[in-house]
Structure formats: C-alpha cells, structure tokens
Amino acid sequence: MEALRENFIFLLPLFLINLALIAVALVDLVKREKVPGGSKWLWGAAIVFIQYLGPLAYLVLGRKED
C-alpha cells in the first residue's frame, strides 16, 4: 500500500500537467477557424490520444499563422 501512495504522489503532478496541456490545446483548437498541417479533427485526435506529445505538437506546430 505504501508503494501505491509513493507512486500516486509522483504521478499526480504529471497527470495534472497532461490534463492542463490537453485543455489549453483543445480550447485553442476550437477557437481557430483554420489550422495548418491538417484538419481540426486530426489535431483533436492527436491532442486527446497522444499523451503529452499531441498537445505539445499542436501548441508548437498547429498554432502557426498562415
């Protein structure tokens, strides 16, 4: 039981950071009319299903202005 508690304390901040990245990326995606490099559906799937890398890729690559 102690090992579970130690892992939880380590994993909780990582989970919250991931959740925040997903939320910020999805809100930005919904507000934009067009996104470069693909469709909104493709970016949305990447943001939700590819942990950490999906939201970071969108925030770095998908937010570029045309």
C-alpha positions as a Markdown table, in Angstrom:
| # | Residue | x | y | z |
|---|---|---|---|---|
| 1 | Met | 0.0 | 0.0 | 0.0 |
| 2 | Glu | 2.9 | 2.3 | 0.7 |
| 3 | Ala | 4.3 | 1.8 | -2.8 |
| 4 | Leu | 1.0 | 2.8 | -4.3 |
| 5 | Arg | 1.0 | 6.0 | -2.2 |
| 6 | Glu | 4.5 | 6.9 | -3.3 |
| 7 | Asn | 3.7 | 6.3 | -7.0 |
| 8 | Phe | 0.5 | 8.3 | -6.6 |
| 9 | Ile | 2.4 | 11.3 | -5.2 |
| 10 | Phe | 4.8 | 11.2 | -8.2 |
| 11 | Leu | 2.1 | 10.6 | -10.9 |
| 12 | Leu | -0.5 | 13.1 | -9.8 |
| 13 | Pro | 1.5 | 16.2 | -10.9 |
| 14 | Leu | 2.3 | 14.5 | -14.2 |
| 15 | Phe | -1.4 | 13.7 | -14.7 |
| 16 | Leu | -2.4 | 17.3 | -13.9 |
| 17 | Ile | 0.2 | 18.8 | -16.3 |
| 18 | Asn | -1.1 | 16.5 | -19.0 |
| 19 | Leu | -4.7 | 17.4 | -18.3 |
| 20 | Ala | -3.8 | 21.1 | -18.4 |
| 21 | Leu | -2.0 | 20.7 | -21.7 |
| 22 | Ile | -4.9 | 18.9 | -23.3 |
| 23 | Ala | -7.4 | 21.6 | -22.0 |
| 24 | Val | -5.3 | 24.5 | -23.3 |
| 25 | Ala | -4.7 | 22.9 | -26.7 |
| 26 | Leu | -8.4 | 21.9 | -27.2 |
| 27 | Val | -9.7 | 25.3 | -26.3 |
| 28 | Asp | -7.3 | 26.9 | -28.7 |
| 29 | Leu | -8.2 | 24.4 | -31.4 |
| 30 | Val | -11.9 | 25.1 | -31.0 |
| 31 | Lys | -11.4 | 28.9 | -31.2 |
| 32 | Arg | -9.4 | 28.7 | -34.5 |
| 33 | Glu | -11.1 | 28.8 | -37.9 |
| 34 | Lys | -8.3 | 27.0 | -39.7 |
| 35 | Val | -5.3 | 25.1 | -38.6 |
| 36 | Pro | -2.2 | 24.5 | -40.6 |
| 37 | Gly | -1.0 | 21.0 | -41.4 |
| 38 | Gly | -4.2 | 19.1 | -41.3 |
| 39 | Ser | -7.8 | 19.2 | -40.2 |
| 40 | Lys | -9.2 | 20.1 | -36.8 |
| 41 | Trp | -10.4 | 16.5 | -36.3 |
| 42 | Leu | -6.9 | 15.2 | -36.9 |
| 43 | Trp | -5.4 | 17.7 | -34.5 |
| 44 | Gly | -8.1 | 17.0 | -31.9 |
| 45 | Ala | -7.4 | 13.2 | -32.1 |
| 46 | Ala | -3.7 | 13.8 | -31.7 |
| 47 | Ile | -4.3 | 16.1 | -28.7 |
| 48 | Val | -6.5 | 13.6 | -26.9 |
| 49 | Phe | -4.9 | 10.3 | -27.8 |
| 50 | Ile | -1.2 | 11.0 | -27.9 |
| 51 | Gln | -0.3 | 11.8 | -24.3 |
| 52 | Tyr | 2.0 | 14.8 | -23.8 |
| 53 | Leu | 3.3 | 14.8 | -27.4 |
| 54 | Gly | -0.1 | 15.5 | -29.0 |
| 55 | Pro | -0.9 | 18.7 | -27.1 |
| 56 | Leu | 2.8 | 19.9 | -27.3 |
| 57 | Ala | 2.9 | 19.2 | -31.0 |
| 58 | Tyr | -0.3 | 21.2 | -31.6 |
| 59 | Leu | 0.9 | 24.1 | -29.4 |
| 60 | Val | 4.2 | 24.3 | -31.2 |
| 61 | Leu | 3.2 | 23.4 | -34.8 |
| 62 | Gly | -0.5 | 23.7 | -35.1 |
| 63 | Arg | -0.8 | 27.3 | -33.9 |
| 64 | Lys | 1.4 | 28.8 | -36.6 |
| 65 | Glu | -0.4 | 31.5 | -38.5 |
| 66 | Asp | -0.9 | 31.1 | -42.3 |
